Amino acid sequence: MASERVRVGILGASGYGGAELLRRLLTHPFVTVSGVASRQFLGQPVSACWPQLVGVSTLEFDNTDAVIGGCDVVFCATPHAETAPLAKKALDAGKRVIDLSADFRLSPEDYELWYGPHPYPELCDRAVYGLTELHRDELSGAELVAVPGCNCTAANLALAPLAAHGLLGPDITVTVITGVSGAGRSASLGFHFPEVNENAKPYKAAGTHRHTAEIEDTLGRVRAYGRQVRTRGDFAKPTVSFTPHLVPMTRGILATCTTHPDTDGLSDEKLLALYRGFYDGEPLVTVQGDLPQTKAVCGGDRTLVSVRLDGRSGQITAFAALDNLGKGAAGGAVQAFNVALGLDETAGLFTQGVWP
């Protein structure tokens, strides 16, 4: 497959996730973007939605059926619940699907708890969770990839080394600050400039955010089976207290995660060595001694991770910074796509963030 150009289509290409997919896939050395779909911009040139592409792309927005029919792989940057029928249509047509929505991230039972009844529960077993650093072995050849939520990617990359080494402890708290673009492009009062500017607020607190299920799923799996496995065996899931906070920046996520395990014999140096060993060879995760910041990953596809031991309280605090539209969405999707098709894992991706 690596010697051929893969035809890819993008559904929901007029949203922020779709824009970031375009930014990566239009320059991907092994890809041809064969079609883009948008109901709002149907029949218009892609530059009508994204002026960044004036003179760069001659693509025009088409309907979903035409885009699915003309490609080998479909990227779905469409809302949850709306995506599952599109994914089924594409799979039935023999296409591969990279799904950025939540429709195939959970078991049908867990999906119903957080989202409602799943329209195609029989497809869930065909989906591979697309957090490449923890599921690379399973992604090879996958026909349906469920790209993780942005908050989950940050939290799980911050905590996975602790889970693998039995250091989660009984109390796990995840606090995330996130940029406004994570809410999507549709207008909403809560994301209107006067509401967001010079303001910071928690939302979906006290165990109500749907990404909680993904965090618990992944950490339980890593704790039980380690980093790379090909099994969906039964395992106990930890209980995570997750609270996101909206802050006045366009893009970026910073996760601060705390645990209270047995820290006897540990130190900052030993924890950093543990993290560096866990992520050794990973092209898109960097473990650093300094605490990470969102400016360093803005516009890029890397995750910066660090960890600290609070010797006074016995608490371990793990940190991760990423771009919610990059590694947390489109970048993570393209990375998983590359691995699924046997391409260079970083093809089309940005290992540097934007400069000031």
C-alpha distance (Angstrom), angle and dihedral (degrees) to the residues before:
residue distance angle dihedral
M1 . . .
A2 3.81 . .
S3 3.83 91.1 .
E4 3.83 92.4 57.4
R5 3.77 130.9 66.3
V6 3.77 109.9 -114.0
R7 3.80 117.0 -137.1
V8 3.79 109.4 -133.2
G9 3.78 130.8 -173.9
I10 3.79 127.0 -160.5
L11 3.80 122.3 -147.8
G12 3.79 114.2 -163.5
A13 3.79 91.5 24.4
S14 3.81 93.4 157.2
G15 3.83 93.4 66.9
Y16 3.77 127.1 84.5
G17 3.80 92.4 -100.5
G18 3.80 89.8 49.6
A19 3.80 90.9 50.9
E20 3.78 91.6 53.4
L21 3.80 90.4 47.9
L22 3.80 88.7 53.7
R23 3.81 91.3 49.1
R24 3.79 90.4 56.2
L25 3.79 102.7 34.1
L26 3.81 97.0 46.8
T27 3.81 88.7 61.8
H28 3.82 96.8 35.3
P29 3.83 108.7 124.6
F30 3.82 94.4 -141.9
V31 3.79 100.1 39.5
T32 3.79 140.4 81.4
V33 3.81 115.7 -165.3
S34 3.78 99.3 -136.2
G35 3.80 99.1 178.4
V36 3.80 146.7 -5.2
A37 3.79 127.9 -155.2
S38 3.78 132.4 -152.3
R39 3.79 129.5 154.2
Q40 3.79 93.1 -156.1
F41 3.83 95.3 51.0
L42 3.81 99.0 31.3
G43 3.80 111.3 157.9
Q44 3.80 94.4 10.6
P45 3.81 127.4 111.5
V46 3.78 115.4 -96.9
S47 3.80 88.7 -115.9
A48 3.82 89.5 66.0
C49 3.78 86.8 69.8
W50 3.79 99.3 29.3
P51 3.82 112.0 32.6
Q52 3.80 87.9 -174.2
L53 3.81 85.7 78.6
V54 3.82 98.4 55.3
G55 3.80 105.2 131.9
V56 3.80 91.1 3.1
S57 3.82 103.5 78.9
T58 3.80 132.9 24.9
L59 3.81 93.2 -164.3
E60 3.80 118.6 133.0
F61 3.78 126.4 -156.9
D62 3.80 112.1 -102.6
N63 3.80 135.5 178.2
T64 3.79 121.9 -80.2
D65 3.81 95.8 -108.3
A66 3.78 92.3 55.2
V67 3.78 92.8 47.0
I68 3.81 93.1 48.4
G69 3.80 91.7 46.8
G70 3.79 94.1 51.7
C71 3.79 101.0 50.0
D72 3.79 143.5 65.0
V73 3.80 96.4 -144.5
V74 3.81 127.7 30.1
F75 3.79 122.2 -151.6
C76 3.80 110.3 -157.4
A77 3.81 112.8 -155.0
T78 3.78 90.7 167.0
P79 3.83 131.9 120.2
H80 3.79 122.5 -81.8
A81 3.81 114.4 -92.3
E82 3.81 89.6 25.1
T83 3.80 91.5 62.9
A84 3.80 102.5 57.5
P85 3.85 94.6 68.7
L86 3.82 90.1 47.7
A87 3.79 91.1 49.5
K88 3.81 91.3 49.6
K89 3.80 91.1 50.3
A90 3.78 91.1 51.0
L91 3.81 94.1 45.7
D92 3.79 90.8 48.6
A93 3.80 87.6 53.5
G94 3.79 90.6 54.7
K95 3.79 96.3 -104.4
R96 3.78 128.2 135.7
V97 3.79 116.9 -121.3
I98 3.80 130.9 -146.4
D99 3.81 104.6 -169.2
L100 3.80 120.2 -161.9
S101 3.82 92.6 -178.4
A102 3.80 126.5 86.0
D103 3.79 95.8 -109.1
F104 3.81 98.8 106.5
R105 3.80 104.0 24.0
L106 3.80 96.0 94.6
S107 3.78 139.0 42.6
P108 3.82 113.5 -92.1
E109 3.80 88.9 -107.0
D110 3.80 94.2 52.6
Y111 3.79 91.7 41.4
E112 3.79 90.1 56.9
L113 3.81 91.0 51.6
W114 3.80 93.1 54.4
Y115 3.81 105.6 24.9
G116 3.80 108.7 14.5
P117 3.82 132.2 -104.0
H118 3.80 114.1 -15.9
P119 3.82 112.9 -120.9
Y120 3.82 94.2 -146.7
P121 3.81 108.7 23.9
E122 3.80 90.4 162.6
L123 3.81 89.4 69.1
C124 3.79 95.6 55.9
D125 3.80 94.3 81.2
R126 3.80 89.1 56.5
A127 3.81 92.2 57.3
V128 3.79 123.5 95.7
Y129 3.79 118.0 -155.6
G130 3.77 105.4 -117.6
L131 3.81 105.2 -141.0
T132 3.78 92.6 123.8
E133 3.79 98.3 -163.0
L134 3.81 90.0 60.5
H135 3.81 102.0 28.8
R136 3.81 105.3 34.7
D137 3.81 94.2 122.7
E138 3.79 92.1 53.5
L139 3.79 95.6 44.6
S140 3.78 95.5 65.4
G141 3.80 106.3 108.5
A142 3.81 94.3 -2.0
E143 3.80 115.0 161.4
L144 3.82 96.1 -165.4
V145 3.79 120.2 36.2
A146 3.81 121.5 -172.1
V147 3.80 106.1 -153.5
P148 3.84 110.7 -145.6
G149 3.76 124.2 -114.0
C150 3.80 114.9 -96.4
N151 3.81 95.3 -116.6
C152 3.80 90.6 47.6
T153 3.78 92.7 51.8
A154 3.80 91.2 54.3
A155 3.81 95.7 43.7
N156 3.78 95.8 44.1
L157 3.80 95.2 46.9
A158 3.80 88.6 49.7
L159 3.81 94.5 49.6
A160 3.82 105.9 29.1
P161 3.84 95.3 89.9
L162 3.80 89.6 53.9
A163 3.81 91.0 47.7
A164 3.80 91.7 51.1
H165 3.81 92.0 51.3
G166 3.79 98.0 45.2
L167 3.80 94.0 -106.0
L168 3.79 102.6 121.2
G169 3.77 94.8 101.6
P170 3.81 125.2 -164.7
D171 3.83 97.3 -71.5
I172 3.81 120.0 57.4
T173 3.77 121.5 175.4
V174 3.81 124.1 -178.3
T175 3.79 119.6 -168.1
V176 3.79 117.8 -177.8
I177 3.78 133.0 -174.0
T178 3.78 113.1 -159.3
G179 3.78 140.7 -177.1
V180 3.79 124.9 -113.4
S181 3.82 96.1 -109.7
G182 3.80 88.9 74.6
A183 3.80 87.9 75.5
G184 3.80 91.6 62.9
R185 3.79 132.4 -121.4
S186 3.81 101.0 -71.0
A187 3.80 115.6 109.2
S188 3.80 116.5 -103.6
L189 3.80 131.6 165.1
G190 3.79 93.6 -126.4
F191 3.81 90.8 58.3
H192 3.81 97.2 42.1
F193 3.83 110.9 125.8
P194 3.83 96.7 -111.1
E195 3.81 89.5 50.6
V196 3.81 95.4 49.6
N197 3.79 104.7 32.9
E198 3.82 114.9 98.2
N199 3.79 88.9 0.1
A200 3.79 137.4 107.5
K201 3.77 124.1 -171.9
P202 3.80 140.7 167.3
Y203 3.78 118.4 -124.2
K204 3.79 138.0 -172.8
A205 3.80 89.9 14.8
A206 3.82 132.7 166.1
G207 3.79 97.6 48.9
T208 3.80 97.7 -48.0
H209 3.81 102.0 111.4
R210 3.80 111.7 104.3
H211 3.79 93.8 -139.7
T212 3.80 88.5 70.2
A213 3.80 89.9 81.8
E214 3.80 92.8 55.8
I215 3.79 92.7 49.1
E216 3.81 92.2 50.8
D217 3.81 91.9 44.7
T218 3.79 94.7 52.5
L219 3.79 97.3 42.1
G220 3.79 91.7 48.4
R221 3.78 91.2 50.6
V222 3.80 94.0 48.8
R223 3.79 91.8 45.6
A224 3.80 91.2 52.2
Y225 3.79 102.7 37.6
G226 3.79 109.4 14.5
R227 3.74 130.7 -122.7
Q228 3.80 107.8 -42.7
V229 3.79 119.8 26.9
R230 3.78 136.9 147.1
T231 3.76 98.1 -143.9
R232 3.77 136.8 95.1
G233 3.78 92.1 -161.6
D234 3.76 123.5 156.6
F235 3.78 116.9 -81.4
A236 3.77 138.8 163.6
K237 3.78 114.7 -102.5
P238 3.78 121.4 -141.0
T239 3.78 120.0 -127.1
V240 3.79 112.2 -113.1
S241 3.78 127.6 -167.1
F242 3.81 104.9 -148.1
T243 3.81 126.9 -175.5
P244 3.81 124.2 170.9
H245 3.80 123.6 -160.9
L246 3.79 126.1 -155.2
V247 3.80 113.1 -137.2
P248 3.82 130.5 -178.3
M249 3.79 100.6 -94.8
T250 3.78 127.9 104.0
R251 3.78 99.5 -130.2
G252 3.77 141.1 4.0
I253 3.79 141.9 77.9
L254 3.77 129.0 -137.1
A255 3.81 115.3 -171.1
T256 3.80 121.0 -163.2
C257 3.80 110.1 -169.8
T258 3.79 126.5 -175.7
T259 3.80 132.7 -166.2
H260 3.80 135.3 173.4
P261 3.82 107.4 -145.8
D262 3.79 129.1 146.9
T263 3.81 101.0 -69.9
D264 3.80 98.1 -179.2
G265 3.80 109.4 145.3
L266 3.79 94.7 8.6
S267 3.79 128.3 124.1
D268 3.79 137.3 169.7
E269 3.79 89.9 -94.9
K270 3.81 94.0 50.7
L271 3.80 92.2 47.0
L272 3.80 92.4 49.4
A273 3.82 89.4 49.1
L274 3.81 89.1 51.1
Y275 3.81 90.3 51.3
R276 3.78 93.6 46.3
G277 3.79 90.6 51.2
F278 3.79 91.9 49.0
Y279 3.81 93.7 51.1
D280 3.80 97.2 35.3
G281 3.80 109.2 143.1
E282 3.79 95.3 11.5
P283 3.82 106.7 137.2
L284 3.80 96.3 -158.0
V285 3.81 103.6 40.0
T286 3.79 119.9 72.5
V287 3.79 120.8 -171.1
Q288 3.79 110.4 -153.7
G289 3.77 137.0 179.6
D290 3.80 92.5 -135.6
L291 3.78 118.4 75.1
P292 3.83 111.3 -98.3
Q293 3.78 125.1 -113.7
T294 3.79 132.9 -163.0
K295 3.80 95.7 -124.3
A296 3.79 89.3 66.1
V297 3.82 93.3 60.3
C298 3.82 101.6 33.3
G299 3.81 109.0 133.7
G300 3.81 93.5 5.9
D301 3.78 141.0 97.7
R302 3.80 103.4 -127.8
T303 3.78 127.7 102.7
L304 3.79 119.1 -143.2
V305 3.81 114.3 -150.2
S306 3.78 134.3 -173.9
V307 3.80 138.6 163.0
R308 3.79 138.5 -154.9
L309 3.81 136.6 -168.2
D310 3.78 117.8 -139.6
G311 3.78 99.6 -152.0
R312 3.79 92.5 -172.8
S313 3.81 96.9 57.5
G314 3.81 99.0 23.6
Q315 3.79 90.3 -122.3
I316 3.81 126.8 141.7
T317 3.79 114.7 -148.3
A318 3.81 118.7 -163.6
F319 3.79 124.2 -168.6
A320 3.80 135.0 -161.5
A321 3.80 130.6 178.4
L322 3.80 124.4 -168.6
D323 3.78 142.0 148.7
N324 3.79 107.9 -97.3
L325 3.82 91.3 -146.8
G326 3.81 93.1 41.8
K327 3.79 118.1 42.2
G328 3.81 87.7 2.1
A329 3.81 93.9 58.8
A330 3.82 128.9 -12.3
G331 3.79 96.6 21.3
G332 3.78 92.2 49.0
A333 3.81 89.2 47.2
V334 3.81 94.0 52.0
Q335 3.81 90.9 45.2
A336 3.82 90.7 53.7
F337 3.82 90.5 44.3
N338 3.81 90.2 53.6
V339 3.80 92.3 51.7
A340 3.81 93.6 44.1
L341 3.81 91.1 54.3
G342 3.78 97.1 40.1
L343 3.82 95.0 -110.9
D344 3.79 129.2 139.6
E345 3.80 102.5 -68.4
T346 3.80 95.3 -132.1
A347 3.82 97.7 41.3
G348 3.78 110.6 135.2
L349 3.80 92.7 7.1
F350 3.80 132.4 118.4
T351 3.78 115.8 -125.7
Q352 3.81 90.9 -177.4
G353 3.75 127.4 60.1
V354 3.78 121.1 -134.1
W355 3.79 117.5 -76.1
P356 3.83 121.3 -120.4
